[in-house]
Amino acid sequence: MPIELSIIIKKENPLVRRTLWKFYNKKCFYCGNPLDFKNIKIDHLIAKNTPNTEVERIKIIASLPNSFNLDRVFCIIRKFNGRM
């Protein structure tokens, strides 16, 4: 039976957090500055409130299958005053 990845890939999961931190070379996605693991925030590459028509356009441009779930694509960024 296949495993449902959307159940496993949660941005709060410590393994997911550490994997993303290492994938982005321990640097902020936006500014490229080094990040301590304790100071990272996981963010969506495409905002959750992006209109569906724009999400579909992105999928076409990126040659992604229609079933690709952009809601599971994350990056890491620096926390700003603990509010981000």
ChimeraX commands (.cxc) that place a marker at each C-alpha (Angstrom):
marker #1 position 0.00,0.00,0.00 radius 0.5
marker #1 position 1.52,3.40,-0.95 radius 0.5
marker #1 position 2.26,5.87,1.83 radius 0.5
marker #1 position 0.36,9.17,1.70 radius 0.5
marker #1 position 3.20,11.71,1.72 radius 0.5
marker #1 position 0.94,14.61,2.66 radius 0.5
marker #1 position 0.48,12.93,6.04 radius 0.5
marker #1 position 4.23,12.62,6.61 radius 0.5
marker #1 position 5.48,15.93,5.19 radius 0.5
marker #1 position 4.47,18.42,7.84 radius 0.5
marker #1 position 6.55,21.55,8.29 radius 0.5
marker #1 position 6.43,21.08,12.07 radius 0.5
marker #1 position 8.11,17.67,11.78 radius 0.5
marker #1 position 11.70,17.96,13.14 radius 0.5
marker #1 position 13.03,15.65,10.42 radius 0.5
marker #1 position 11.43,17.80,7.70 radius 0.5
marker #1 position 12.80,20.96,9.31 radius 0.5
marker #1 position 16.35,19.60,9.53 radius 0.5
marker #1 position 16.20,18.20,5.98 radius 0.5
marker #1 position 15.10,21.56,4.57 radius 0.5
marker #1 position 17.75,23.36,6.61 radius 0.5
marker #1 position 20.44,21.13,5.13 radius 0.5
marker #1 position 18.94,21.24,1.62 radius 0.5
marker #1 position 19.19,25.04,1.60 radius 0.5
marker #1 position 22.79,24.83,2.90 radius 0.5
marker #1 position 21.72,26.26,6.26 radius 0.5
marker #1 position 20.97,29.62,4.62 radius 0.5
marker #1 position 17.90,31.82,4.29 radius 0.5
marker #1 position 16.09,31.24,0.99 radius 0.5
marker #1 position 15.54,34.98,0.47 radius 0.5
marker #1 position 18.72,36.71,1.69 radius 0.5
marker #1 position 21.24,33.85,1.65 radius 0.5
marker #1 position 22.50,34.60,5.16 radius 0.5
marker #1 position 23.50,31.65,7.37 radius 0.5
marker #1 position 20.79,30.35,9.72 radius 0.5
marker #1 position 21.07,28.62,13.06 radius 0.5
marker #1 position 18.68,25.68,13.16 radius 0.5
marker #1 position 16.86,27.14,16.17 radius 0.5
marker #1 position 16.17,30.36,14.23 radius 0.5
marker #1 position 14.55,28.93,11.11 radius 0.5
marker #1 position 10.97,29.31,9.99 radius 0.5
marker #1 position 9.51,27.06,7.35 radius 0.5
marker #1 position 7.59,28.98,4.71 radius 0.5
marker #1 position 5.71,28.11,1.53 radius 0.5
marker #1 position 7.43,28.97,-1.74 radius 0.5
marker #1 position 4.01,29.87,-3.09 radius 0.5
marker #1 position 1.66,31.58,-0.67 radius 0.5
marker #1 position -1.36,29.60,0.45 radius 0.5
marker #1 position -3.66,32.42,-0.66 radius 0.5
marker #1 position -2.38,32.37,-4.26 radius 0.5
marker #1 position -5.40,32.12,-6.59 radius 0.5
marker #1 position -5.94,28.69,-8.17 radius 0.5
marker #1 position -5.56,30.14,-11.66 radius 0.5
marker #1 position -2.06,31.37,-10.74 radius 0.5
marker #1 position -1.16,28.02,-9.17 radius 0.5
marker #1 position -2.26,26.23,-12.35 radius 0.5
marker #1 position -0.20,28.68,-14.45 radius 0.5
marker #1 position 2.87,27.96,-12.29 radius 0.5
marker #1 position 2.37,24.21,-12.74 radius 0.5
marker #1 position 2.24,24.65,-16.52 radius 0.5
marker #1 position 5.33,26.87,-16.62 radius 0.5
marker #1 position 7.26,24.43,-14.41 radius 0.5
marker #1 position 6.02,21.39,-16.38 radius 0.5
marker #1 position 4.58,19.88,-13.21 radius 0.5
marker #1 position 1.93,17.17,-13.32 radius 0.5
marker #1 position -1.59,18.33,-12.53 radius 0.5
marker #1 position -1.53,16.18,-9.38 radius 0.5
marker #1 position 1.54,18.02,-7.98 radius 0.5
marker #1 position 0.66,19.56,-4.63 radius 0.5
marker #1 position 2.37,22.95,-4.34 radius 0.5
marker #1 position 1.10,23.22,-0.79 radius 0.5
marker #1 position 3.93,20.90,0.23 radius 0.5
marker #1 position 6.79,22.92,-1.27 radius 0.5
marker #1 position 8.69,24.77,1.44 radius 0.5
marker #1 position 11.77,26.90,1.94 radius 0.5
marker #1 position 13.50,28.12,5.09 radius 0.5
marker #1 position 13.76,31.71,6.20 radius 0.5
marker #1 position 15.05,33.61,9.20 radius 0.5
marker #1 position 12.63,34.33,12.02 radius 0.5
marker #1 position 12.15,38.05,12.51 radius 0.5
marker #1 position 11.42,38.93,16.14 radius 0.5
marker #1 position 9.65,35.59,16.41 radius 0.5
marker #1 position 6.69,36.96,14.43 radius 0.5
marker #1 position 7.23,35.40,10.99 radius 0.5
marker link #1:1,2 radius 0.2
marker link #1:2,3 radius 0.2
marker link #1:3,4 radius 0.2
marker link #1:4,5 radius 0.2
marker link #1:5,6 radius 0.2
marker link #1:6,7 radius 0.2
marker link #1:7,8 radius 0.2
marker link #1:8,9 radius 0.2
marker link #1:9,10 radius 0.2
marker link #1:10,11 radius 0.2
marker link #1:11,12 radius 0.2
marker link #1:12,13 radius 0.2
marker link #1:13,14 radius 0.2
marker link #1:14,15 radius 0.2
marker link #1:15,16 radius 0.2
marker link #1:16,17 radius 0.2
marker link #1:17,18 radius 0.2
marker link #1:18,19 radius 0.2
marker link #1:19,20 radius 0.2
marker link #1:20,21 radius 0.2
marker link #1:21,22 radius 0.2
marker link #1:22,23 radius 0.2
marker link #1:23,24 radius 0.2
marker link #1:24,25 radius 0.2
marker link #1:25,26 radius 0.2
marker link #1:26,27 radius 0.2
marker link #1:27,28 radius 0.2
marker link #1:28,29 radius 0.2
marker link #1:29,30 radius 0.2
marker link #1:30,31 radius 0.2
marker link #1:31,32 radius 0.2
marker link #1:32,33 radius 0.2
marker link #1:33,34 radius 0.2
marker link #1:34,35 radius 0.2
marker link #1:35,36 radius 0.2
marker link #1:36,37 radius 0.2
marker link #1:37,38 radius 0.2
marker link #1:38,39 radius 0.2
marker link #1:39,40 radius 0.2
marker link #1:40,41 radius 0.2
marker link #1:41,42 radius 0.2
marker link #1:42,43 radius 0.2
marker link #1:43,44 radius 0.2
marker link #1:44,45 radius 0.2
marker link #1:45,46 radius 0.2
marker link #1:46,47 radius 0.2
marker link #1:47,48 radius 0.2
marker link #1:48,49 radius 0.2
marker link #1:49,50 radius 0.2
marker link #1:50,51 radius 0.2
marker link #1:51,52 radius 0.2
marker link #1:52,53 radius 0.2
marker link #1:53,54 radius 0.2
marker link #1:54,55 radius 0.2
marker link #1:55,56 radius 0.2
marker link #1:56,57 radius 0.2
marker link #1:57,58 radius 0.2
marker link #1:58,59 radius 0.2
marker link #1:59,60 radius 0.2
marker link #1:60,61 radius 0.2
marker link #1:61,62 radius 0.2
marker link #1:62,63 radius 0.2
marker link #1:63,64 radius 0.2
marker link #1:64,65 radius 0.2
marker link #1:65,66 radius 0.2
marker link #1:66,67 radius 0.2
marker link #1:67,68 radius 0.2
marker link #1:68,69 radius 0.2
marker link #1:69,70 radius 0.2
marker link #1:70,71 radius 0.2
marker link #1:71,72 radius 0.2
marker link #1:72,73 radius 0.2
marker link #1:73,74 radius 0.2
marker link #1:74,75 radius 0.2
marker link #1:75,76 radius 0.2
marker link #1:76,77 radius 0.2
marker link #1:77,78 radius 0.2
marker link #1:78,79 radius 0.2
marker link #1:79,80 radius 0.2
marker link #1:80,81 radius 0.2
marker link #1:81,82 radius 0.2
marker link #1:82,83 radius 0.2
marker link #1:83,84 radius 0.2
view
